[in-house]
Amino acid sequence: MKRVAKPVFFIVALLIIALAATSIIGIDTQFGDIKTTRIKGIDDIRWGIDIKGGVEATFRPAEGVEATPEQLESAKSVIETRLVSSSITDYELYADESSNRIIVRFPWKEDTTNYDPNEAIEEISATAVLTFRPGNSYETVDYDADGNPVMKTPSGSTAEEVLLDGSMVAKAEAGVIDDNGQIQYVVSLEFNDEGKEKFKEATTTYLNQTISIWMDDIMLSYPTVNEVISEGKAQISGSFTAEEATALATKINAGALPFTLETVNVSSISPTLGQNSLHAMGLAAVIALCFITIFMIVFFKIPGFVAVIALIGQMSIIIVAVSGYFPVFNSFTMTLPGIAGMILSIGTGVDANILTAERIREELKRGKSLDSAINAGTKNSLSAIIDGNMTIIIVAVILILVFGPFNMLSFIFGLSTTGAIYAFGYTLLVGTIANFIMGIGAARLMLKSISGYKFLRNPRLYGGAKNEG
């Protein structure tokens, strides 16, 4: 067996511990009264209706608007796109054509503190019309919570002409740029064919002049055109936070509603499980991990110790995938079935490590040297682990495709089942992939590295007889 360098074990283990710590606690910076999230932790996870509760709202077209069934369905599709774009999967959404109503239920945002249902529905019911206009004339100035000026209501020539609108944008993405050493959050735009030509015309006409970018009646940015842009790509900047840039990109991608919506009624939904149950499950998970740690180390010695570190890494990857980790990514909605998928995937991780440890023990009992036993044991267990995990991945992918945003069979099972089962499939898929990364990749790398230390080369520490390897 080709040995792995001894320091590799400590490097990999420290990286896993760092990932675990940051994914659980998160990293925030404080500047005065402004708190900025650099890395999201467990507290930033968006919990489902069954755990944290949420909002129920009923919408109707604005007074004077007679919406057709097609328009009502279009409005429903836009709301659904906004929910999915925000990674809100635990939702229920219906269009009632007989009463001209749209009913929606969705969980609270992860950072909600005031639990105001009216504030919660503003984002999904906003018209959110994006426009590009000549100049940067405006009527009024307001100030946001941080004291930054917000220019509102276009005036003069800026109000008279619209150069492009949101329908000409093919894709919008939140991103980060380095502006002379200062990190700045931006929204990158990519135009469709019509928008590409319109934007080229606009930048040609207004070369060395200002083109302002507006969302409804709020001016987002007013860049000066320095060159003709013919590639169909642009960037919106404007002192955004990570959350604001992500929210803006989501609204642009979701498009505008076909008509203004009025709220008929809105209310809070009580959780069926509750925060106390969530804390109890968290405590149970910690206790379970302690028992698994004791079991693995007592029965499998060093392979068991390495397996525990790999399991911590596997759980960390799942938390990263659910929380969003970096602020530019949305938090995934975690429901009770999602937690079940996480637990099941951890079970497959334990099984994979036990299988490898048992194979190494068998090879040692056959009289092979330590290096040969580790090499043969990891190799012989690989096919069985891959077969079992691939079966789970196939099932998880099917659940995601059927009950996820694609709603392939929602006409059979109903929309109310979509978010719950999708969350189960998502965490199961992520956890199984994490098992490949940690249980097969990192664990075997660490095991081959740590076995290179002379004081740890006694075969008994790997389940074998007492002799030198």
C-alpha positions as CSV (number, residue, x, y, z in Angstrom):
1,M,0.0,0.0,0.0
2,K,1.3,3.4,-0.9
3,R,1.3,5.3,2.4
4,V,-0.3,8.7,2.8
5,A,1.9,11.4,4.5
6,K,1.4,11.5,8.3
7,P,0.3,15.1,8.6
8,V,-2.6,14.5,6.2
9,F,-4.7,13.0,9.1
10,F,-4.4,16.2,11.1
11,I,-4.9,18.5,8.1
12,V,-8.1,16.7,7.1
13,A,-9.3,16.4,10.7
14,L,-8.8,20.1,11.4
15,L,-10.6,21.0,8.2
16,I,-13.6,18.9,9.2
17,I,-13.6,20.4,12.7
18,A,-13.4,23.9,11.3
19,L,-16.3,23.1,8.9
20,A,-18.3,21.6,11.7
21,A,-17.8,24.6,14.0
22,T,-18.6,27.3,11.4
23,S,-21.6,25.4,10.0
24,I,-23.1,25.1,13.5
25,I,-22.2,28.5,15.0
26,G,-21.8,30.6,11.9
27,I,-19.7,33.8,11.6
28,D,-21.0,37.3,12.1
29,T,-19.3,40.6,12.2
30,Q,-20.5,43.7,14.1
31,F,-19.8,47.3,13.1
32,G,-21.7,49.6,15.3
33,D,-25.4,48.6,15.2
34,I,-25.0,46.8,11.9
35,K,-24.6,43.0,12.1
36,T,-23.4,41.3,9.0
37,T,-23.5,37.5,8.5
38,R,-20.4,36.1,6.8
39,I,-21.1,32.4,7.2
40,K,-24.6,31.0,8.1
41,G,-25.0,28.6,11.0
42,I,-27.9,26.5,12.4
43,D,-29.7,29.6,13.7
44,D,-30.0,30.8,10.0
45,I,-31.8,27.7,8.8
46,R,-35.4,28.3,7.6
47,W,-37.6,25.9,9.6
48,G,-40.7,24.5,8.1
49,I,-44.3,25.2,9.1
50,D,-44.4,22.0,11.2
51,I,-41.5,23.2,13.3
52,K,-41.7,27.0,13.5
53,G,-45.1,27.9,12.0
54,G,-45.6,30.3,9.3
55,V,-48.1,32.6,7.4
56,E,-51.4,32.0,5.6
57,A,-52.6,34.6,3.2
58,T,-55.4,35.0,0.7
59,F,-55.0,37.3,-2.3
60,R,-57.4,38.7,-4.9
61,P,-56.8,40.9,-8.0
62,A,-56.9,44.7,-7.2
63,E,-60.2,46.4,-7.3
64,G,-61.4,46.9,-10.9
65,V,-59.4,44.1,-12.3
66,E,-61.4,41.2,-13.7
67,A,-58.8,38.4,-13.9
68,T,-59.3,35.5,-16.3
69,P,-58.6,31.9,-15.1
70,E,-55.4,32.1,-17.2
71,Q,-54.3,35.3,-15.6
72,L,-55.0,33.9,-12.1
73,E,-53.0,30.8,-12.9
74,S,-50.2,33.0,-14.2
75,A,-50.2,35.0,-10.9
76,K,-50.1,31.7,-9.0
77,S,-47.1,30.6,-11.1
78,V,-45.2,33.8,-10.4
79,I,-45.8,33.4,-6.6
80,E,-44.7,29.8,-6.8
81,T,-41.5,30.7,-8.7
82,R,-40.7,33.3,-6.0
83,L,-41.2,30.7,-3.3
84,V,-39.0,28.1,-5.0
85,S,-36.4,30.7,-5.9
86,S,-36.1,31.6,-2.2
87,S,-35.7,27.8,-1.5
88,I,-39.0,27.7,0.3
89,T,-40.2,24.2,-0.3
90,D,-42.6,23.7,2.6
91,Y,-45.5,25.6,1.1
92,E,-49.1,25.2,-0.1
93,L,-50.4,27.2,-3.0
94,Y,-53.9,27.1,-4.6
95,A,-55.7,29.2,-7.2
96,D,-59.5,29.2,-6.5
97,E,-61.0,30.3,-9.8
98,S,-64.6,30.2,-8.5
99,S,-63.9,33.0,-5.9
100,N,-61.1,34.6,-7.8
101,R,-58.6,34.0,-4.9
102,I,-55.1,32.7,-4.4
103,I,-54.3,31.0,-1.1
104,V,-50.8,30.5,0.1
105,R,-49.2,29.0,3.2
106,F,-45.4,29.2,3.8
107,P,-43.0,29.2,6.8
108,W,-41.4,32.2,8.5
109,K,-38.0,33.4,7.2
110,E,-35.0,32.1,9.1
111,D,-34.1,35.6,10.6
112,T,-37.7,36.5,11.6
113,T,-37.9,38.2,15.0
114,N,-41.2,40.2,14.9
115,Y,-43.4,37.5,13.3
116,D,-45.4,40.1,11.4
117,P,-47.5,38.1,8.7
118,N,-48.1,41.3,6.7
119,E,-44.4,41.9,6.3
120,A,-43.8,38.3,5.5
121,I,-46.1,38.4,2.4
122,E,-44.8,41.6,0.9
123,E,-42.0,40.0,-0.9
124,I,-44.0,37.3,-2.7
125,S,-47.0,39.6,-3.5
126,A,-45.0,42.6,-4.8
127,T,-45.3,43.5,-8.5
128,A,-41.5,44.0,-8.6
129,V,-41.2,45.6,-12.1
130,L,-37.6,46.2,-13.2
131,T,-36.9,49.0,-15.6
132,F,-33.9,50.7,-17.2
133,R,-34.4,54.5,-17.8
134,P,-32.4,57.4,-19.2
135,G,-30.9,59.8,-16.6
136,N,-31.4,59.6,-12.9
137,S,-34.1,62.2,-12.0
138,Y,-36.3,61.5,-9.0
139,E,-38.9,63.3,-6.9
140,T,-38.3,62.2,-3.3
141,V,-35.6,60.8,-1.0
142,D,-36.2,58.4,1.8
143,Y,-33.8,56.7,4.2
144,D,-33.4,53.0,5.0
145,A,-32.8,51.4,8.4
146,D,-29.0,52.0,8.1
147,G,-29.4,55.7,7.2
148,N,-28.6,55.3,3.5
149,P,-30.6,57.5,1.1
150,V,-33.2,55.8,-1.1
151,M,-34.2,57.8,-4.2
152,K,-37.9,57.3,-5.2
153,T,-40.3,58.0,-8.0
154,P,-38.7,58.8,-11.4
155,S,-39.3,62.3,-12.8
156,G,-38.7,64.3,-16.0
157,S,-37.2,62.4,-18.9
158,T,-36.4,59.5,-16.6
159,A,-40.1,59.0,-16.0
160,E,-41.1,59.5,-19.6
161,E,-39.1,56.7,-21.3
162,V,-38.4,53.0,-20.4
163,L,-35.4,51.6,-22.3
164,L,-35.8,48.0,-21.1
165,D,-37.9,46.1,-18.6
166,G,-37.6,42.9,-16.5
167,S,-39.2,40.7,-19.2
168,M,-36.0,41.1,-21.3
169,V,-33.8,39.7,-18.6
170,A,-32.9,36.0,-19.1
171,K,-31.2,35.5,-15.8
172,A,-30.2,37.4,-12.6
173,E,-27.6,36.2,-10.1
174,A,-26.4,37.6,-6.8
175,G,-22.6,37.8,-6.6
176,V,-19.6,39.4,-4.9
177,I,-16.9,41.7,-6.4
178,D,-13.7,43.3,-5.0
179,D,-14.0,47.0,-5.4
180,N,-10.5,48.3,-4.6
181,G,-10.2,46.1,-1.6
182,Q,-13.8,46.5,-0.5
183,I,-16.2,43.6,-0.8
184,Q,-19.4,44.7,-2.7
185,Y,-22.5,42.6,-3.3
186,V,-24.0,43.0,-6.8
187,V,-26.6,41.5,-9.1
188,S,-25.4,40.3,-12.4
189,L,-27.9,40.3,-15.3
190,E,-27.9,38.4,-18.6
191,F,-30.4,39.6,-21.2
192,N,-32.4,37.5,-23.7
193,D,-32.0,38.1,-27.5
194,E,-34.5,41.0,-27.4
195,G,-32.9,42.5,-24.3
196,K,-29.4,42.1,-25.8
197,E,-30.3,44.3,-28.8
198,K,-32.3,46.8,-26.7
199,F,-29.4,47.1,-24.2
200,K,-26.9,47.6,-27.1
201,E,-29.1,50.4,-28.5
202,A,-29.5,52.0,-25.1
203,T,-25.8,52.0,-24.4
204,T,-25.0,53.3,-27.8
205,T,-27.5,56.2,-27.5
206,Y,-26.5,57.1,-24.0
207,L,-22.8,56.6,-24.2
208,N,-21.0,58.6,-21.5
209,Q,-24.4,59.3,-20.0
210,T,-26.4,57.9,-17.1
211,I,-28.8,54.9,-17.4
212,S,-30.7,54.3,-14.1
213,I,-32.1,51.0,-12.9
214,W,-35.4,51.0,-11.0
215,M,-37.4,48.4,-9.1
216,D,-40.9,49.7,-9.2
217,D,-40.4,53.3,-8.1
218,I,-37.1,52.9,-6.2
219,M,-33.8,53.7,-8.0
220,L,-31.4,50.9,-7.4
221,S,-28.4,52.2,-9.3
222,Y,-27.4,54.9,-11.8
223,P,-24.2,53.9,-13.6
224,T,-22.6,55.9,-16.3
225,V,-22.2,54.1,-19.7
226,N,-18.5,54.0,-20.5
227,E,-18.8,51.8,-23.5
228,V,-21.3,50.1,-25.8
229,I,-22.3,46.8,-24.3
230,S,-23.2,44.3,-27.0
231,E,-22.7,41.0,-25.1
232,G,-26.0,41.2,-23.3
233,K,-24.6,41.3,-19.8
234,A,-24.8,44.0,-17.1
235,Q,-24.3,44.4,-13.4
236,I,-26.4,46.2,-10.7
237,S,-24.6,47.7,-7.7
238,G,-25.9,49.9,-5.0
239,S,-24.5,49.2,-1.5
240,F,-26.5,46.0,-1.3
241,T,-26.2,43.6,1.6
242,A,-25.9,39.9,0.7
243,E,-29.6,39.4,1.6
244,E,-30.7,42.4,-0.5
245,A,-28.7,41.3,-3.5
246,T,-30.2,37.8,-3.2
247,A,-33.7,39.0,-2.8
248,L,-33.4,41.4,-5.8
249,A,-32.1,38.6,-8.0
250,T,-34.9,36.4,-6.9
251,K,-37.6,39.0,-7.7
252,I,-36.1,39.7,-11.2
253,N,-35.9,36.0,-12.0
254,A,-39.5,35.5,-10.8
255,G,-40.8,38.3,-13.0
256,A,-43.7,40.6,-12.5
257,L,-47.2,39.7,-11.5
258,P,-49.8,40.1,-14.3
259,F,-51.9,42.4,-12.0
260,T,-51.6,43.9,-8.5
261,L,-52.7,41.7,-5.7
262,E,-54.7,42.8,-2.7
263,T,-54.6,40.9,0.6
264,V,-58.0,39.7,1.6
265,N,-56.8,38.2,4.9
266,V,-53.5,37.1,6.5
267,S,-52.8,35.2,9.7
268,S,-50.1,33.3,11.5
269,I,-49.9,29.5,11.5
270,S,-49.0,27.7,14.7
271,P,-46.4,25.0,14.4
272,T,-47.5,21.4,14.8
273,L,-44.2,20.4,16.4
274,G,-42.8,23.5,18.0
275,Q,-39.4,24.9,19.1
276,N,-39.3,22.8,22.3
277,S,-39.6,19.6,20.3
278,L,-36.8,20.8,18.0
279,H,-34.5,21.4,21.0
280,A,-35.4,18.0,22.3
281,M,-34.5,16.5,18.9
282,G,-31.2,18.4,19.0
283,L,-30.4,17.0,22.4
284,A,-31.3,13.5,21.3
285,A,-29.0,13.9,18.3
286,V,-26.1,14.9,20.5
287,I,-26.7,11.9,22.9
288,A,-27.0,9.6,19.9
289,L,-23.7,10.9,18.5
290,C,-22.0,10.2,21.9
291,F,-23.3,6.6,21.9
292,I,-22.2,6.1,18.3
293,T,-18.7,7.5,19.2
294,I,-18.4,5.2,22.2
295,F,-19.6,2.2,20.2
296,M,-17.3,2.8,17.2
297,I,-14.2,3.4,19.3
298,V,-14.8,0.5,21.7
299,F,-15.5,-2.0,18.9
300,F,-13.3,-0.8,16.1
301,K,-10.6,1.2,17.8
302,I,-8.7,3.5,15.4
303,P,-10.9,2.8,12.4
304,G,-13.9,3.7,14.6
305,F,-12.2,6.9,15.8
306,V,-11.6,7.9,12.2
307,A,-15.1,7.0,11.3
308,V,-16.5,9.4,14.0
309,I,-14.5,12.3,12.6
310,A,-15.9,11.4,9.1
311,L,-19.5,11.3,10.4
312,I,-19.0,14.8,11.9
313,G,-17.9,15.9,8.5
314,Q,-20.9,14.3,6.9
315,M,-23.3,16.0,9.3
316,S,-21.5,19.3,8.7
317,I,-22.0,19.1,4.9
318,I,-25.7,18.4,5.4
319,I,-26.0,21.5,7.7
320,V,-24.1,23.6,5.1
321,A,-26.5,22.5,2.3
322,V,-29.5,23.3,4.5
323,S,-28.4,26.6,6.0
324,G,-27.0,28.1,2.8
325,Y,-23.6,28.6,4.6
326,F,-22.6,31.6,2.5
327,P,-25.0,34.6,2.6
328,V,-25.5,34.8,-1.1
329,F,-27.3,31.4,-1.0
330,N,-30.8,30.9,0.4
331,S,-31.5,28.7,3.3
332,F,-33.3,25.5,2.5
333,T,-36.6,24.9,4.3
334,M,-36.0,22.2,6.9
335,T,-39.1,20.2,7.9
336,L,-39.6,17.2,10.1
337,P,-39.4,14.8,7.1
338,G,-36.1,16.6,6.1
339,I,-34.7,15.8,9.6
340,A,-35.7,12.2,9.0
341,G,-33.8,12.1,5.7
342,M,-30.8,13.5,7.5
343,I,-30.9,10.8,10.2
344,L,-31.3,8.1,7.6
345,S,-28.3,9.3,5.6
346,I,-26.2,9.4,8.8
347,G,-27.2,5.8,9.3
348,T,-25.8,4.9,5.9
349,G,-22.6,6.7,6.9
350,V,-22.2,4.6,10.0
351,D,-23.0,1.5,8.0
352,A,-20.3,2.3,5.4
353,N,-17.6,2.9,8.1
354,I,-18.6,-0.3,9.9
355,L,-18.4,-2.3,6.7
356,T,-14.8,-1.0,6.0
357,A,-13.7,-1.6,9.6
358,E,-15.0,-5.2,9.5
359,R,-13.2,-5.9,6.2
360,I,-9.9,-4.6,7.7
361,R,-10.4,-6.8,10.7
362,E,-11.0,-9.9,8.5
363,E,-7.9,-9.2,6.5
364,L,-5.8,-8.9,9.7
365,K,-7.2,-12.2,11.0
366,R,-6.1,-13.8,7.8
367,G,-2.5,-12.9,8.7
368,K,-1.9,-9.9,6.4
369,S,0.3,-7.0,7.4
370,L,-1.4,-3.8,8.6
371,D,-0.8,-1.9,5.4
372,S,-2.0,-4.8,3.3
373,A,-5.1,-5.3,5.5
374,I,-6.0,-1.6,5.3
375,N,-5.5,-1.6,1.5
376,A,-7.5,-4.8,0.9
377,G,-10.2,-3.9,3.5
378,T,-11.0,-0.5,2.0
379,K,-10.9,-1.9,-1.5
380,N,-13.1,-4.9,-0.8
381,S,-15.8,-2.9,1.0
382,L,-16.0,-0.2,-1.7
383,S,-18.3,-2.0,-4.2
384,A,-20.8,-2.9,-1.4
385,I,-20.8,0.7,-0.1
386,I,-21.3,2.1,-3.6
387,D,-24.1,-0.3,-4.5
388,G,-26.0,0.6,-1.3
389,N,-25.5,4.3,-1.6
390,M,-26.4,4.5,-5.3
391,T,-29.7,2.8,-4.6
392,I,-30.5,5.5,-2.0
393,I,-29.4,8.2,-4.4
394,I,-31.7,6.9,-7.1
395,V,-34.6,6.9,-4.6
396,A,-33.8,10.4,-3.4
397,V,-33.6,11.8,-6.9
398,I,-36.9,10.3,-7.8
399,L,-38.5,11.9,-4.7
400,I,-37.0,15.2,-5.6
401,L,-38.2,15.1,-9.2
402,V,-41.7,13.9,-8.3
403,F,-42.4,16.0,-5.2
404,G,-40.0,18.9,-5.8
405,P,-40.5,22.2,-7.8
406,F,-41.1,20.1,-11.0
407,N,-44.3,18.7,-9.4
408,M,-44.3,15.9,-11.9
409,L,-47.0,13.9,-10.1
410,S,-48.5,16.6,-7.9
411,F,-51.8,16.2,-9.8
412,I,-52.0,12.7,-8.3
413,F,-50.7,13.3,-4.7
414,G,-51.7,16.9,-4.3
415,L,-49.6,20.0,-3.7
416,S,-49.9,19.7,0.1
417,T,-47.4,16.8,0.0
418,T,-44.9,18.5,-2.2
419,G,-42.7,20.4,0.3
420,A,-42.6,17.7,3.0
421,I,-41.5,14.8,0.8
422,Y,-39.2,17.0,-1.2
423,A,-37.3,18.0,2.0
424,F,-36.9,14.3,2.9
425,G,-35.5,13.5,-0.6
426,Y,-33.2,16.6,-0.5
427,T,-31.5,15.9,2.8
428,L,-31.3,12.1,2.0
429,L,-29.5,12.9,-1.3
430,V,-27.2,15.5,0.3
431,G,-26.4,13.2,3.2
432,T,-25.6,10.3,0.9
433,I,-23.3,12.3,-1.3
434,A,-21.7,13.6,1.9
435,N,-21.1,10.0,2.8
436,F,-19.2,9.5,-0.4
437,I,-17.0,12.5,0.4
438,M,-16.4,11.8,4.0
439,G,-17.0,8.1,4.6
440,I,-15.2,6.9,1.5
441,G,-12.8,9.8,0.7
442,A,-11.8,11.6,3.9
443,A,-12.1,8.6,6.2
444,R,-9.8,6.3,4.1
445,L,-7.3,9.1,3.6
446,M,-7.1,9.7,7.4
447,L,-6.9,6.0,8.1
448,K,-4.0,5.4,5.8
449,S,-2.3,8.5,7.2
450,I,-2.7,7.8,10.9
451,S,-1.5,4.2,10.4
452,G,1.9,5.5,9.4
453,Y,2.7,6.5,13.0
454,K,4.8,3.8,14.6
455,F,3.1,3.8,18.0
456,L,-0.3,3.3,16.2
457,R,0.8,0.3,14.1
458,N,-0.2,-2.4,16.5
459,P,-2.8,-4.6,14.6
460,R,-4.9,-4.9,17.8
461,L,-5.7,-1.2,17.4
462,Y,-7.4,-2.2,14.1
463,G,-9.1,-5.4,15.3
464,G,-6.3,-7.8,14.5
465,A,-4.1,-10.1,16.7
466,K,-1.2,-8.8,18.8
467,N,1.8,-8.6,16.5
468,E,3.6,-5.9,14.6
469,G,2.2,-4.7,11.2
